[in-house]
Amino acid sequence: MAIESSSLDAAWSSWGQALVSTLFPAGLSAQQRFAFGQTTWVADFVNNDVQVINAQLFGIGDAVPAPGANFAPLASLSQAYGYFLQRLPPALVPRELAYWQQAFSTTATAYNMPTRPGAQVPPGAGQPGVPADTLYQPAYLLDSGFRSKYAEWQASSSAGRTDAGGVIRVRGAPAGRASALGARRLTSAPAAPALGFLKLRSGVAGLGALAAESAGDAGPRRAAAGATVRDEYEVSVAFTGLATFSLNPAMWFNETTIRMLADELSPADQAKFFAPDGILARRIYQVVLGFQPSVTLTFPDPSAHAQAQALLLAGPGAGVDVGPLSFDASPARPPSTSGSGITIGPTPSTLPVLLGVVSTTLATTAAASAPTVVATPSNGGIA
C-alpha cells in the first residue's frame, strides 16, 4: 500500500539541498545548475576495458541536460554543436568545423575516442558474449584526480570507514515539513519533481507492501497489515566515498566560439539553441559520484519502527529506496537495529553511483530569453 504524501517536493528538494551544500559550500553561481538523479545511474569509470569507460564518459558527458531538477538528457551536445556551427557562415568557423568533423570520423583521430558498450552478462551469471565492435565517438575527458580518489574510497571500504565520504540527512515531518539536517539553505533551491522519495519494500514473507513516501499529513495512515504508520522519519545516507569530478568535451568543442557567435544566428535559431529548453542551452561540466552508500532510517513512532523492521526482515526482496538509491536487505546482510534506527548496507560494489550532474549555461541571447509565442490558426488547422 502506497502512502501518499503532501511534501514529496520538500523531501526531494531537501535531498538536493543537502548534496549541494555538502559538495559546494560556497554555493553555485547563477549560470550553474545541479540536477540530481532520480534513478540509479552506475558510472563504470573503473572498467578493465578503457573502451567501456569511454562509452560511459560519452553517454553521460554528451547529454545536454533538460531543464528541471532531475537529470534527464534533452539532446546530444556533439550533434547540437555541429548543427550550431553549420548555421554560421563557414568562413567564421573553418577550424571549428574541421575539428568537429574529425570527432565524428569512423577512424581514430585526435578528436575522438574508441568506445564499446559494457558486457551485457553480469559477473558470475554466465559466459560473456562476443565483445561489441569498437565505435569512434567524440572524445570526453574525465578529471585526472578520479583514479587517486577512487583508490582512497577503496582504502576506506577495506578499513570499514563507511561514512568517510560524508553523511546526507533528510528529515520528514508532519504537516508537510522537511529539511536537510545540518545543510545550509541555498538561495536557489532545486525545484523538486513529484516522485516518491522514501519507500520501504517488503520481503516475500512480509506483512504487505508499504511505501512511506516522504513526510505526509499530520494524521496517521493505515498500512496494509493494519499497523499505524506516521509520516515522520529521518533518513541518513552515509557514503564511503563522495566527490565531484570534472567531465569535459575534448578539443573538438569550443565554448568560446558559442559565446562569441551565438548572436550571429537568426532570432528563431537563437531560441531553438539557447532557450532554457534549447538543444545547446547547457553542457555538463561536473559529475557527482557516490561510492558504497548505506542508509539509516529513524522512526520516532515505535509502531512505525516496529513495522518497518518487520518488513525489512521479511526475507528476499526486502529493502529501502531513498531517492535514486536502492538498498537491499538480504538474509546474508540483514538490517541492524540500534534504538529507533534501522541500518542497511553498505552493499559491496566496485562501481560509483552517479548522484547528479552540474551544468553551465553556454550562451544567453535576447531572442533565447524572450517568451515563445505560438500562433494557433483560427480554423483549427496546422499552421
N, C-alpha and C positions, 0 to 999 in steps of 0.2 A: 504494500500500500504506500503510495507516494503522499507525503505530507506537503501540501502547498505552502508557500512562504510569501510573506509580504515584503521581504527585504533581500531577495536574491541579488538585486543590483548592489546593495550595500556590501554584501559579503564579497562579491566579485571585485568591487571597487577596493575594498579593504585589502584583498589579496594583491591586487596590482599596486596599491599604495605601499604596502609593506615591502614588496620586491624592489620597487623603485627607490624607496627611502634607504633600504639596506645597501643597494648596489650603487646608487648615485646620491650620496649625502648632500651634494650641492644642488640637487635637482636637475631638471632638463631644461634646455633653452626653448624658446618659442618655436624654433624650427625643428625640434626633435620630438619624436613620439615613441612611446613604449606601447607595444601590443603584446599581450600575453596569450599563450596557447590555451585553448580550451579542449584540446585533445593531446594525447601523448605523442610527441614527435621525438623519435630517437635520433640522436646526432652521432652517426657512426664515423667519427673522425679518428678512430684508432684501429681501423681495419688493417690486416696484414697486406692487403692489396691496395696500393695507392690509387688505382683507378676507381675503386669503390669509394674511397674518401673523396676523390674529385667529383664523383657523381653526387655525393651528399652535399658538397660545397655548392655545386651548381644548382641543385634542387632547392636549396634554401636561399642562397645569395641572389639568384636570378629572379626571385619573386618581387614584383612591385606590390607592397602591402596595400590591401584595400583599406579605405577609411573605416575607422572603428577601433574598438578597444582590443579585439581579439585578432590574432594573426591569421590572415587568410590571403592567399595570392590573388591579385587582381589582374596582373599582366606579366609578361616576360620582360625584364629590364633590357636584355640584349636585343630583343626584337624591337621593342618600343624605341630604343636609342637609334637603331638603324632606320626606323620609319622617320624619326625626327631629322636625322642627317639628310635623308633623301628628300625631305620637304624644303631644304635650303638650297640656294644656288650652289652647284658643285664647286665653283671657284672659291667659295668661302671655306670649304671644309675638305680639301683634297686629301690631306694626310689622315684626317679622322676617318674618312670613308675607306681609305686603303687599309687602315688598321682594323676597322670593323669587319671588312670583307675577309681579312686573314683570320679573324677569330672564328669565322664560320667555314673555314677550309675543311675539307674532308681528310686532309693530311696534316701532320704536325707542323705548327708554326710557332713563332714566339708569342702569339696572342691567344692560343687555345690550349686545351689540356685533354689528355685521353681519359675517358670515363667509361664505366660499365656498371650496371646495377649489381647490388649485392646478391649473394646466394639466396634463393627462394626457400631452401630447406633449412630449418633451424638446426643448430648444432645438436647432435645426438638423435635426430629424427630420421636419419637415413642418409644415403649417399647423395652428395650434391650432384646436380646435373652438369651438363656441359657449360663451361663459363660463357657468359654472354659476350657478344662481339664488342670490340672497342669502338666507341663513338667519340669523335672530337667535338668538344663544346667550348664556348668562350671561357677563358680562364678566370678563376676567382682565387683570392689569396686569403688564407686564414692566419690570424695573429700568430707570430712565431713563438709567443710565450705559452701557447696552449700545451705543448708537449711537457714542459717543465711543470706547469700547474697540474696537469693530469698525473704526473709522477708523484706530486705531493698528495693528491687525492688518494692514490693507491696506497701510499705510506700511511695516511690517516686511517684508511679502511683496515689495513693489516694491524694497526695499533688499537683498533676499536674506538677511535675518536669519531663517532658517528655524527657529532654536531660541530665538527671543526669548520665547516663552511658557513655556519650560522643557523639561526632558528627564525622562521617566519611564523608569527602568531596572529590568528584572526579569531575574534570572539563574536558569537551570535547571541543576541539578547532579545527578550520580549519587546513588543511594541515597535518592531522594525528597526532596532538599533544594531549596528555592527561597527566594529572599529578594529583597526590594526594595532595591536598592543605594542607599545614602545616605538611606534613608527611616527615620524614627524609628518603631519598632514601637508600635502603639497598644494600649491595654488591652482594647479591644473590637473585635477584627478582624472584618470582614465575613465571614460564612460563605460558602464558595465552592461554586458549582454544578459538577457533574462534566461539563463540556463541554471539548472541546479548546481549548487556549489559543494554541498556535503551530502554523500549518500552512503548508507550502510547496506551491504549486501549480505543476505543470509546464506548460510551453507545449506546443503541438501537436506540436512536434518533440522533445519531451522524452525523458528516459530512462525515463519511467514515473511514476506518481503516487507522491509521497512526502508524508506528513503527519507532521511531527515535533511531537508533541503534548506540550508541556511537558517537564519532567525525568522520566526514567523509571528503569528498572532500572539497576543498576550496570554490567551487561554490555552489549555492543553488540548491535544487531539488524541484520538484513539487509534492505535496501531491494529494491524490485522489480528494479532494474538490477543488483543483486548487490554494490553498494558498501556498506561498513560505515558505519553511522551511529550515533554515540554520543549519548545523551541529555544533552548538555551544551552550553549556549549562553548568550549574553547578548543580550537584546533592549533596544534603546534607541529609544524613540519620542520624537522631538522635535516640538514644536508651535510653529508660527509665532505662534499665539495660544492662550491657555488661561486661563480665568477662570470665576468663578461669578457668577450673576445671580439676583436675587430674582424670583419669579413667584408672584403672589398673587391670590386672588379679589377682586373689587371689593366695593362696599358692600352687595350683596345677601347677603353671608356675614358672620356674626358669631360669631367663635370664642369670645368671652367667654360668649355665650349657651350654647354647647355645654358649656363647662366648668362653668358655674354650675347648669345644669338637667339634666345627664346623670343625676343621682341621682333625678330625678322619674320616670324610666322604670321599668317593671317589671323584675325581675331578668332575665327572658328577653330583653327588648328591650335591656337594657344589654349582655348578652353578644352579641346579634346586631349591635349597632352598634359596640361598643368593645373586644371581644376582639381579640387580636392579628390575627386574620383577619376582623375585623368590617368592615362596609361603610362605617363612618365612623371607623375606627381612627386614620387618619393623613391628613395632607394634604401635598402638595408645597409647599415654600416657596423652594427654590433649584434652579436647573439648572446643571449643569457642562457648559460648551461648549469644544470644541477647534476650532482652525482650521488648515487646511493642514498636517496631520501628515506626517512622514517617518519611516522606520524603518531602523535599522542592526542587522544580525544579525552576531554574532561567534561563530565556532565554533573552539574551541581545537584540535580534532582536524582535521588537514589534509585527511584524506579526506572528512570531513563537509563542510568548507568547499568543497572542490572539487566535490562532488556538488551542493550547494546552488547554487553559482554556475552549474553546467551547467544545472540545472533552470530557473533564473531567466533564463537567456539563450536558452531554447529556443523563442522565438517567441511569438506571440499566445496569451493565456491564462495565461501565467506570472505568478506573484505570490506575495504573502505575506499571510496573515491573522493578525493579532495581536489577540487578544481580539475586540472588536466591530469593529475597523478592518480595512479591506481595502486593500492596496497592489498595483497592477498594474504589471508591468514590461513596458511596451510597447517596440517597436523604436525609437520616437521618443524614449523616455525610459528607456533601459536602466539596469540597476543599475550602480553604481560600486563598485569594489573598492579597499580600502586595507588592506594587511596581511591580517589574518584577518577583517576586517569587510566586509560587503556592505550597501550603502545603496540604498534605493528611495525616490523622492519628493523633495520633496512634489509631489503632483498638484495642478495648478491648480484652484481651486474658489472660488466666492464664498459657499458655504454653510457655516456652522458645523456641527459634528457634536455631537449630544447624547451625552456620555460617561456621564452618570448624573444622578441627582436626589438631593436631600437632603429628607427629610420629617420632620415632627414629630408626636408623639402629641397627639391632640386631647382625650382625656379618659381617666381611669383610674378605674374603679369597682370595688367589691368583687365584684359579680356578673360583670363582664367579666374579672376576674383569676382567678376560680375556674375549675377544670377542668370541662369539659362532660362529663356522664355520659349516655351514650346507652343506653337500656334496649332489650334485644332480646327480643321475645316468645318464650316457650318453645316455641310451636308453629311457629315459623318464619314466621309471617305478618307482616303490616305493622302496626306499632304505631299 
